[in-house]
Amino acid sequence: MLSLCLSLVFLSGCKKESDSSSVIKTLHYVFKNGEIAECHYNGALVYSCAKNAYDSPTAIFDKDGIELAICDFAWGTSDSICFEIDSCVVVYRTHPNNWNKPEVNKYGL
């Protein structure tokens, strides 16, 4: 489902670029009511994204916005990459949110 949403965003007139600012903007479009973190997986930049909803899965995207994994910790169906990402830094978080954490908007989205 998340892949479909991102594909529709890219196909709706937006030029797909591999720079992080366009990927962040695209992810923000889908996860505006949620959280986006920049993480690392095997030394590469990835994004961990979750919607602000109880028991919502987290999705992992590569630097080009391609979905790599779904991490559904609530239901125990998470891909192995979900446990291998590290050095995550939240760059966007909506407020108010279910996590009771402060708003973050590093890139002014």
A tleap script that builds the chain and sets N, CA, C and O, in Angstrom:
source leaprc.protein.ff14SB
mol = sequence {
  NMET LEU SER LEU CYS LEU SER LEU VAL PHE
  LEU SER GLY CYS LYS LYS GLU SER ASP SER
  SER SER VAL ILE LYS THR LEU HIE TYR VAL
  PHE LYS ASN GLY GLU ILE ALA GLU CYS HIE
  TYR ASN GLY ALA LEU VAL TYR SER CYS ALA
  LYS ASN ALA TYR ASP SER PRO THR ALA ILE
  PHE ASP LYS ASP GLY ILE GLU LEU ALA ILE
  CYS ASP PHE ALA TRP GLY THR SER ASP SER
  ILE CYS PHE GLU ILE ASP SER CYS VAL VAL
  VAL TYR ARG THR HIE PRO ASN ASN TRP ASN
  LYS PRO GLU VAL ASN LYS TYR GLY CLEU
}
set mol.1.N position { 0.825 -1.191 0.000 }
set mol.1.CA position { 0.000 0.000 0.000 }
set mol.1.C position { 0.867 1.253 0.000 }
set mol.1.O position { 0.615 2.182 -0.767 }
set mol.2.N position { 1.901 1.285 0.867 }
set mol.2.CA position { 2.763 2.461 0.916 }
set mol.2.C position { 3.529 2.637 -0.387 }
set mol.2.O position { 3.733 3.758 -0.852 }
set mol.3.N position { 3.951 1.515 -0.972 }
set mol.3.CA position { 4.650 1.601 -2.258 }
set mol.3.C position { 3.743 2.186 -3.322 }
set mol.3.O position { 4.175 2.997 -4.141 }
set mol.4.N position { 2.487 1.774 -3.307 }
set mol.4.CA position { 1.521 2.291 -4.266 }
set mol.4.C position { 1.343 3.791 -4.092 }
set mol.4.O position { 1.317 4.528 -5.078 }
set mol.5.N position { 1.219 4.252 -2.849 }
set mol.5.CA position { 1.059 5.691 -2.590 }
set mol.5.C position { 2.249 6.473 -3.119 }
set mol.5.O position { 2.082 7.495 -3.784 }
set mol.6.N position { 3.454 5.989 -2.821 }
set mol.6.CA position { 4.646 6.695 -3.292 }
set mol.6.C position { 4.750 6.654 -4.808 }
set mol.6.O position { 5.155 7.637 -5.428 }
set mol.7.N position { 4.393 5.536 -5.404 }
set mol.7.CA position { 4.434 5.445 -6.865 }
set mol.7.C position { 3.479 6.439 -7.488 }
set mol.7.O position { 3.812 7.088 -8.479 }
set mol.8.N position { 2.287 6.563 -6.911 }
set mol.8.CA position { 1.317 7.518 -7.431 }
set mol.8.C position { 1.818 8.947 -7.319 }
set mol.8.O position { 1.589 9.762 -8.212 }
set mol.9.N position { 2.499 9.251 -6.227 }
set mol.9.CA position { 3.056 10.593 -6.061 }
set mol.9.C position { 4.088 10.865 -7.143 }
set mol.9.O position { 4.097 11.941 -7.741 }
set mol.10.N position { 4.957 9.895 -7.396 }
set mol.10.CA position { 5.990 10.081 -8.408 }
set mol.10.C position { 5.385 10.181 -9.806 }
set mol.10.O position { 5.860 10.964 -10.629 }
set mol.11.N position { 4.348 9.401 -10.082 }
set mol.11.CA position { 3.761 9.382 -11.410 }
set mol.11.C position { 2.795 10.534 -11.660 }
set mol.11.O position { 2.376 10.752 -12.797 }
set mol.12.N position { 2.442 11.269 -10.619 }
set mol.12.CA position { 1.457 12.337 -10.770 }
set mol.12.C position { 2.080 13.657 -11.199 }
set mol.12.O position { 1.507 14.719 -10.954 }
set mol.13.N position { 3.215 13.606 -11.819 }
set mol.13.CA position { 3.815 14.827 -12.340 }
set mol.13.C position { 5.093 15.234 -11.646 }
set mol.13.O position { 5.778 16.153 -12.095 }
set mol.14.N position { 5.420 14.571 -10.568 }
set mol.14.CA position { 6.657 14.890 -9.872 }
set mol.14.C position { 7.798 14.117 -10.535 }
set mol.14.O position { 7.689 12.919 -10.794 }
set mol.15.N position { 8.859 14.807 -10.793 }
set mol.15.CA position { 10.027 14.147 -11.363 }
set mol.15.C position { 10.770 13.425 -10.245 }
set mol.15.O position { 11.102 14.031 -9.226 }
set mol.16.N position { 11.030 12.146 -10.428 }
set mol.16.CA position { 11.756 11.383 -9.422 }
set mol.16.C position { 13.227 11.741 -9.488 }
set mol.16.O position { 13.875 11.611 -10.527 }
set mol.17.N position { 13.733 12.191 -8.368 }
set mol.17.CA position { 15.141 12.538 -8.267 }
set mol.17.C position { 15.715 11.728 -7.121 }
set mol.17.O position { 14.976 11.291 -6.239 }
set mol.18.N position { 17.013 11.523 -7.124 }
set mol.18.CA position { 17.600 10.724 -6.067 }
set mol.18.C position { 18.216 11.590 -4.971 }
set mol.18.O position { 18.887 11.058 -4.086 }
set mol.19.N position { 18.009 12.919 -5.002 }
set mol.19.CA position { 18.524 13.724 -3.911 }
set mol.19.C position { 17.594 13.608 -2.719 }
set mol.19.O position { 16.388 13.422 -2.878 }
set mol.20.N position { 18.158 13.718 -1.521 }
set mol.20.CA position { 17.387 13.457 -0.316 }
set mol.20.C position { 16.253 14.449 -0.101 }
set mol.20.O position { 15.239 14.080 0.491 }
set mol.21.N position { 16.382 15.690 -0.556 }
set mol.21.CA position { 15.310 16.658 -0.308 }
set mol.21.C position { 14.022 16.275 -1.030 }
set mol.21.O position { 12.940 16.446 -0.468 }
set mol.22.N position { 14.103 15.767 -2.246 }
set mol.22.CA position { 12.879 15.363 -2.944 }
set mol.22.C position { 12.290 14.102 -2.326 }
set mol.22.O position { 11.069 13.947 -2.285 }
set mol.23.N position { 13.139 13.202 -1.847 }
set mol.23.CA position { 12.648 11.990 -1.195 }
set mol.23.C position { 11.965 12.350 0.116 }
set mol.23.O position { 10.892 11.828 0.420 }
set mol.24.N position { 12.571 13.231 0.889 }
set mol.24.CA position { 11.970 13.669 2.154 }
set mol.24.C position { 10.609 14.316 1.896 }
set mol.24.O position { 9.654 14.055 2.627 }
set mol.25.N position { 10.514 15.151 0.871 }
set mol.25.CA position { 9.243 15.802 0.549 }
set mol.25.C position { 8.188 14.779 0.158 }
set mol.25.O position { 7.028 14.902 0.553 }
set mol.26.N position { 8.573 13.786 -0.603 }
set mol.26.CA position { 7.639 12.737 -1.019 }
set mol.26.C position { 7.195 11.909 0.184 }
set mol.26.O position { 6.009 11.615 0.334 }
set mol.27.N position { 8.140 11.536 1.036 }
set mol.27.CA position { 7.784 10.779 2.234 }
set mol.27.C position { 6.884 11.616 3.145 }
set mol.27.O position { 5.948 11.091 3.747 }
set mol.28.N position { 7.162 12.901 3.243 }
set mol.28.CA position { 6.341 13.790 4.061 }
set mol.28.C position { 4.906 13.836 3.536 }
set mol.28.O position { 3.959 13.904 4.319 }
set mol.29.N position { 4.749 13.799 2.231 }
set mol.29.CA position { 3.413 13.794 1.632 }
set mol.29.C position { 2.585 12.619 2.167 }
set mol.29.O position { 1.397 12.765 2.455 }
set mol.30.N position { 3.227 11.458 2.294 }
set mol.30.CA position { 2.539 10.249 2.750 }
set mol.30.C position { 2.460 10.201 4.284 }
set mol.30.O position { 1.463 9.737 4.838 }
set mol.31.N position { 3.498 10.674 4.961 }
set mol.31.CA position { 3.598 10.554 6.415 }
set mol.31.C position { 3.483 11.908 7.121 }
set mol.31.O position { 4.070 12.106 8.185 }
set mol.32.N position { 2.733 12.829 6.533 }
set mol.32.CA position { 2.567 14.159 7.124 }
set mol.32.C position { 2.020 14.057 8.548 }
set mol.32.O position { 2.416 14.831 9.419 }
set mol.33.N position { 1.129 13.123 8.784 }
set mol.33.CA position { 0.610 12.868 10.122 }
set mol.33.C position { 1.357 11.649 10.670 }
set mol.33.O position { 0.778 10.579 10.855 }
set mol.34.N position { 2.653 11.835 10.924 }
set mol.34.CA position { 3.468 10.726 11.395 }
set mol.34.C position { 4.869 11.156 11.744 }
set mol.34.O position { 5.097 12.269 12.217 }
set mol.35.N position { 5.813 10.251 11.501 }
set mol.35.CA position { 7.211 10.473 11.875 }
set mol.35.C position { 8.128 9.929 10.786 }
set mol.35.O position { 7.868 8.872 10.212 }
set mol.36.N position { 9.206 10.666 10.509 }
set mol.36.CA position { 10.222 10.248 9.545 }
set mol.36.C position { 11.580 10.345 10.237 }
set mol.36.O position { 11.901 11.364 10.848 }
set mol.37.N position { 12.365 9.286 10.137 }
set mol.37.CA position { 13.706 9.284 10.706 }
set mol.37.C position { 14.710 8.897 9.631 }
set mol.37.O position { 14.442 8.033 8.796 }
set mol.38.N position { 15.861 9.540 9.663 }
set mol.38.CA position { 16.984 9.148 8.804 }
set mol.38.C position { 17.805 8.141 9.589 }
set mol.38.O position { 18.203 8.398 10.725 }
set mol.39.N position { 18.057 6.986 8.971 }
set mol.39.CA position { 18.774 5.898 9.626 }
set mol.39.C position { 19.860 5.377 8.689 }
set mol.39.O position { 20.030 5.868 7.573 }
set mol.40.N position { 20.584 4.379 9.167 }
set mol.40.CA position { 21.576 3.704 8.338 }
set mol.40.C position { 21.320 2.206 8.338 }
set mol.40.O position { 20.949 1.617 9.353 }
set mol.41.N position { 21.525 1.614 7.189 }
set mol.41.CA position { 21.427 0.172 7.020 }
set mol.41.C position { 22.622 -0.267 6.184 }
set mol.41.O position { 22.724 0.097 5.012 }
set mol.42.N position { 23.513 -1.034 6.765 }
set mol.42.CA position { 24.752 -1.442 6.096 }
set mol.42.C position { 25.500 -0.235 5.540 }
set mol.42.O position { 26.070 -0.296 4.451 }
set mol.43.N position { 25.494 0.853 6.290 }
set mol.43.CA position { 26.221 2.062 5.902 }
set mol.43.C position { 25.493 2.980 4.941 }
set mol.43.O position { 25.981 4.071 4.646 }
set mol.44.N position { 24.335 2.564 4.445 }
set mol.44.CA position { 23.577 3.376 3.488 }
set mol.44.C position { 22.447 4.124 4.195 }
set mol.44.O position { 21.888 3.644 5.182 }
set mol.45.N position { 22.124 5.300 3.677 }
set mol.45.CA position { 21.030 6.091 4.204 }
set mol.45.C position { 19.694 5.431 3.884 }
set mol.45.O position { 19.433 5.065 2.738 }
set mol.46.N position { 18.852 5.280 4.899 }
set mol.46.CA position { 17.489 4.796 4.721 }
set mol.46.C position { 16.574 5.666 5.570 }
set mol.46.O position { 17.032 6.399 6.446 }
set mol.47.N position { 15.283 5.577 5.303 }
set mol.47.CA position { 14.291 6.342 6.049 }
set mol.47.C position { 13.325 5.385 6.718 }
set mol.47.O position { 12.813 4.456 6.093 }
set mol.48.N position { 13.084 5.625 7.991 }
set mol.48.CA position { 12.111 4.871 8.756 }
set mol.48.C position { 10.899 5.776 8.950 }
set mol.48.O position { 11.022 6.862 9.516 }
set mol.49.N position { 9.732 5.337 8.485 }
set mol.49.CA position { 8.541 6.191 8.484 }
set mol.49.C position { 7.363 5.466 9.116 }
set mol.49.O position { 7.133 4.283 8.866 }
set mol.50.N position { 6.617 6.207 9.947 }
set mol.50.CA position { 5.439 5.638 10.590 }
set mol.50.C position { 4.334 6.675 10.629 }
set mol.50.O position { 4.588 7.870 10.787 }
set mol.51.N position { 3.118 6.209 10.486 }
set mol.51.CA position { 1.959 7.089 10.606 }
set mol.51.C position { 1.590 7.217 12.079 }
set mol.51.O position { 1.840 6.316 12.879 }
set mol.52.N position { 0.999 8.340 12.416 }
set mol.52.CA position { 0.587 8.637 13.776 }
set mol.52.C position { -0.739 7.928 14.060 }
set mol.52.O position { -1.789 8.563 14.156 }
set mol.53.N position { -0.671 6.608 14.192 }
set mol.53.CA position { -1.853 5.798 14.445 }
set mol.53.C position { -1.454 4.622 15.329 }
set mol.53.O position { -0.375 4.050 15.175 }
set mol.54.N position { -2.322 4.282 16.235 }
set mol.54.CA position { -2.058 3.184 17.151 }
set mol.54.C position { -1.792 1.895 16.366 }
set mol.54.O position { -2.558 1.537 15.471 }
set mol.55.N position { -0.717 1.212 16.703 }
set mol.55.CA position { -0.310 -0.053 16.083 }
set mol.55.C position { 0.015 0.062 14.594 }
set mol.55.O position { -0.006 -0.940 13.880 }
set mol.56.N position { 0.312 1.257 14.123 }
set mol.56.CA position { 0.666 1.445 12.719 }
set mol.56.C position { 2.046 0.856 12.446 }
set mol.56.O position { 2.963 1.050 13.244 }
set mol.57.N position { 2.210 0.140 11.334 }
set mol.57.CA position { 3.538 -0.387 11.009 }
set mol.57.C position { 4.493 0.730 10.596 }
set mol.57.O position { 4.072 1.821 10.211 }
set mol.58.N position { 5.758 0.437 10.682 }
set mol.58.CA position { 6.807 1.333 10.216 }
set mol.58.C position { 7.269 0.808 8.857 }
set mol.58.O position { 7.362 -0.401 8.649 }
set mol.59.N position { 7.554 1.716 7.947 }
set mol.59.CA position { 8.061 1.329 6.636 }
set mol.59.C position { 9.487 1.859 6.490 }
set mol.59.O position { 9.794 2.964 6.938 }
set mol.60.N position { 10.339 1.076 5.871 }
set mol.60.CA position { 11.726 1.458 5.624 }
set mol.60.C position { 11.888 1.696 4.128 }
set mol.60.O position { 11.515 0.855 3.311 }
set mol.61.N position { 12.453 2.865 3.776 }
set mol.61.CA position { 12.673 3.249 2.382 }
set mol.61.C position { 14.150 3.523 2.162 }
set mol.61.O position { 14.848 3.960 3.077 }
set mol.62.N position { 14.630 3.267 0.947 }
set mol.62.CA position { 16.017 3.588 0.622 }
set mol.62.C position { 16.136 5.063 0.254 }
set mol.62.O position { 15.149 5.796 0.307 }
set mol.63.N position { 17.320 5.495 -0.114 }
set mol.63.CA position { 17.596 6.912 -0.406 }
set mol.63.C position { 16.824 7.430 -1.610 }
set mol.63.O position { 16.703 8.641 -1.796 }
set mol.64.N position { 16.299 6.519 -2.433 }
set mol.64.CA position { 15.519 6.916 -3.602 }
set mol.64.C position { 14.014 6.840 -3.350 }
set mol.64.O position { 13.220 7.104 -4.253 }
set mol.65.N position { 13.617 6.479 -2.121 }
set mol.65.CA position { 12.203 6.389 -1.797 }
set mol.65.C position { 11.574 5.057 -2.137 }
set mol.65.O position { 10.348 4.941 -2.152 }
set mol.66.N position { 12.385 4.049 -2.409 }
set mol.66.CA position { 11.887 2.710 -2.713 }
set mol.66.C position { 11.682 1.949 -1.401 }
set mol.66.O position { 12.590 1.869 -0.574 }
set mol.67.N position { 10.497 1.399 -1.221 }
set mol.67.CA position { 10.206 0.663 0.004 }
set mol.67.C position { 11.054 -0.601 0.086 }
set mol.67.O position { 11.090 -1.404 -0.846 }
set mol.68.N position { 11.738 -0.765 1.224 }
set mol.68.CA position { 12.582 -1.938 1.452 }
set mol.68.C position { 11.932 -2.953 2.376 }
set mol.68.O position { 12.141 -4.158 2.234 }
set mol.69.N position { 11.132 -2.454 3.337 }
set mol.69.CA position { 10.578 -3.365 4.336 }
set mol.69.C position { 9.399 -2.731 5.061 }
set mol.69.O position { 9.239 -1.511 5.095 }
set mol.70.N position { 8.582 -3.601 5.638 }
set mol.70.CA position { 7.511 -3.193 6.533 }
set mol.70.C position { 7.811 -3.811 7.900 }
set mol.70.O position { 8.080 -5.007 8.013 }
set mol.71.N position { 7.760 -2.982 8.919 }
set mol.71.CA position { 8.042 -3.420 10.285 }
set mol.71.C position { 6.753 -3.326 11.085 }
set mol.71.O position { 6.389 -2.255 11.570 }
set mol.72.N position { 6.078 -4.436 11.216 }
set mol.72.CA position { 4.809 -4.457 11.927 }
set mol.72.C position { 5.031 -5.129 13.279 }
set mol.72.O position { 4.663 -6.285 13.490 }
set mol.73.N position { 5.642 -4.372 14.182 }
set mol.73.CA position { 6.013 -4.913 15.490 }
set mol.73.C position { 4.789 -5.335 16.307 }
set mol.73.O position { 4.867 -6.283 17.088 }
set mol.74.N position { 3.667 -4.643 16.135 }
set mol.74.CA position { 2.465 -4.964 16.905 }
set mol.74.C position { 1.941 -6.364 16.601 }
set mol.74.O position { 1.410 -7.039 17.482 }
set mol.75.N position { 2.093 -6.792 15.357 }
set mol.75.CA position { 1.580 -8.100 14.958 }
set mol.75.C position { 2.691 -9.128 14.746 }
set mol.75.O position { 2.419 -10.261 14.350 }
set mol.76.N position { 3.943 -8.735 15.009 }
set mol.76.CA position { 5.057 -9.674 14.943 }
set mol.76.C position { 5.457 -10.111 13.555 }
set mol.76.O position { 6.036 -11.184 13.386 }
set mol.77.N position { 5.154 -9.289 12.543 }
set mol.77.CA position { 5.506 -9.647 11.169 }
set mol.77.C position { 6.451 -8.598 10.590 }
set mol.77.O position { 6.075 -7.823 9.710 }
set mol.78.N position { 7.658 -8.585 11.090 }
set mol.78.CA position { 8.629 -7.595 10.650 }
set mol.78.C position { 9.757 -8.245 9.869 }
set mol.78.O position { 10.248 -9.313 10.236 }
set mol.79.N position { 10.166 -7.585 8.779 }
set mol.79.CA position { 11.297 -8.055 7.990 }
set mol.79.C position { 12.585 -7.898 8.805 }
set mol.79.O position { 12.641 -7.089 9.732 }
set mol.80.N position { 13.608 -8.664 8.461 }
set mol.80.CA position { 14.856 -8.650 9.229 }
set mol.80.C position { 15.527 -7.283 9.245 }
set mol.80.O position { 16.169 -6.928 10.233 }
set mol.81.N position { 15.391 -6.508 8.171 }
set mol.81.CA position { 16.012 -5.182 8.109 }
set mol.81.C position { 15.525 -4.283 9.259 }
set mol.81.O position { 16.238 -3.377 9.691 }
set mol.82.N position { 14.323 -4.539 9.740 }
set mol.82.CA position { 13.746 -3.728 10.819 }
set mol.82.C position { 14.597 -3.765 12.083 }
set mol.82.O position { 14.576 -2.826 12.879 }
set mol.83.N position { 15.334 -4.835 12.262 }
set mol.83.CA position { 16.158 -5.011 13.445 }
set mol.83.C position { 17.621 -4.667 13.170 }
set mol.83.O position { 18.457 -4.746 14.070 }
set mol.84.N position { 17.931 -4.288 11.937 }
set mol.84.CA position { 19.315 -4.038 11.545 }
set mol.84.C position { 19.619 -2.577 11.241 }
set mol.84.O position { 20.784 -2.227 11.055 }
set mol.85.N position { 18.602 -1.711 11.186 }
set mol.85.CA position { 18.871 -0.287 10.957 }
set mol.85.C position { 19.419 0.311 12.250 }
set mol.85.O position { 19.106 -0.154 13.346 }
set mol.86.N position { 20.231 1.338 12.106 }
set mol.86.CA position { 20.794 1.975 13.299 }
set mol.86.C position { 21.014 3.464 13.054 }
set mol.86.O position { 20.772 3.976 11.961 }
set mol.87.N position { 21.473 4.135 14.088 }
set mol.87.CA position { 21.794 5.566 14.040 }
set mol.87.C position { 20.624 6.409 13.540 }
set mol.87.O position { 20.816 7.345 12.764 }
set mol.88.N position { 19.430 6.082 13.979 }
set mol.88.CA position { 18.241 6.812 13.527 }
set mol.88.C position { 18.127 8.168 14.216 }
set mol.88.O position { 18.296 8.292 15.429 }
set mol.89.N position { 17.835 9.173 13.404 }
set mol.89.CA position { 17.610 10.534 13.899 }
set mol.89.C position { 16.290 11.013 13.312 }
set mol.89.O position { 16.126 11.054 12.092 }
set mol.90.N position { 15.354 11.372 14.173 }
set mol.90.CA position { 14.056 11.853 13.709 }
set mol.90.C position { 14.238 13.222 13.063 }
set mol.90.O position { 14.810 14.134 13.660 }
set mol.91.N position { 13.738 13.351 11.829 }
set mol.91.CA position { 13.823 14.626 11.107 }
set mol.91.C position { 12.447 15.269 10.953 }
set mol.91.O position { 12.341 16.449 10.616 }
set mol.92.N position { 11.396 14.490 11.200 }
set mol.92.CA position { 10.040 15.042 11.149 }
set mol.92.C position { 9.146 14.241 12.091 }
set mol.92.O position { 9.169 13.010 12.103 }
set mol.93.N position { 8.356 14.974 12.881 }
set mol.93.CA position { 7.336 14.337 13.716 }
set mol.93.C position { 6.186 15.319 13.889 }
set mol.93.O position { 6.392 16.472 14.268 }
set mol.94.N position { 4.990 14.855 13.612 }
set mol.94.CA position { 3.805 15.680 13.761 }
set mol.94.C position { 3.502 15.922 15.244 }
set mol.94.O position { 3.972 15.195 16.119 }
set mol.95.N position { 2.722 16.939 15.493 }
set mol.95.CA position { 2.290 17.202 16.864 }
set mol.95.C position { 0.855 17.671 16.841 }
set mol.95.O position { 0.526 18.523 16.015 }
set mol.96.N position { -0.014 17.176 17.687 }
set mol.96.CA position { 0.231 16.156 18.706 }
set mol.96.C position { 0.412 14.781 18.073 }
set mol.96.O position { 0.043 14.562 16.919 }
set mol.97.N position { 0.984 13.863 18.841 }
set mol.97.CA position { 1.219 12.525 18.311 }
set mol.97.C position { 0.994 11.464 19.383 }
set mol.97.O position { 0.986 11.754 20.579 }
set mol.98.N position { 0.813 10.229 18.923 }
set mol.98.CA position { 0.563 9.099 19.826 }
set mol.98.C position { 1.776 8.714 20.658 }
set mol.98.O position { 1.650 7.984 21.640 }
set mol.99.N position { 2.943 9.199 20.273 }
set mol.99.CA position { 4.169 8.830 20.981 }
set mol.99.C position { 4.446 9.763 22.158 }
set mol.99.O position { 5.366 9.529 22.941 }
set mol.100.N position { 3.635 10.833 22.278 }
set mol.100.CA position { 3.835 11.840 23.330 }
set mol.100.C position { 5.244 12.412 23.305 }
set mol.100.O position { 5.872 12.617 24.344 }
set mol.101.N position { 5.723 12.664 22.096 }
set mol.101.CA position { 7.060 13.236 21.896 }
set mol.101.C position { 6.917 14.590 21.221 }
set mol.101.O position { 5.900 14.870 20.587 }
set mol.102.N position { 7.934 15.428 21.356 }
set mol.102.CA position { 7.838 16.778 20.787 }
set mol.102.C position { 7.839 16.786 19.260 }
set mol.102.O position { 8.341 15.865 18.617 }
set mol.103.N position { 7.275 17.829 18.709 }
set mol.103.CA position { 7.273 18.047 17.267 }
set mol.103.C position { 8.709 18.232 16.785 }
set mol.103.O position { 9.530 18.837 17.474 }
set mol.104.N position { 9.003 17.709 15.603 }
set mol.104.CA position { 10.310 17.871 14.952 }
set mol.104.C position { 10.045 18.224 13.508 }
set mol.104.O position { 9.165 17.646 12.871 }
set mol.105.N position { 10.809 19.180 12.988 }
set mol.105.CA position { 10.677 19.542 11.575 }
set mol.105.C position { 12.021 20.116 11.096 }
set mol.105.O position { 12.142 21.304 10.799 }
set mol.106.N position { 12.999 19.252 11.036 }
set mol.106.CA position { 14.377 19.635 10.715 }
set mol.106.C position { 14.499 20.364 9.375 }
set mol.106.O position { 15.320 21.271 9.239 }
set mol.107.N position { 13.692 19.977 8.386 }
set mol.107.CA position { 13.809 20.541 7.042 }
set mol.107.C position { 12.717 21.548 6.704 }
set mol.107.O position { 12.594 21.952 5.548 }
set mol.108.N position { 11.917 21.963 7.692 }
set mol.108.CA position { 10.881 22.943 7.465 }
set mol.108.C position { 9.808 22.497 6.483 }
set mol.108.O position { 9.403 23.255 5.602 }
set mol.109.N position { 9.359 21.279 6.643 }
set mol.109.CA position { 8.366 20.718 5.720 }
set mol.109.C position { 6.973 21.262 5.983 }
set mol.109.O position { 6.024 20.890 5.292 }
savepdb mol mol.pdb
quit
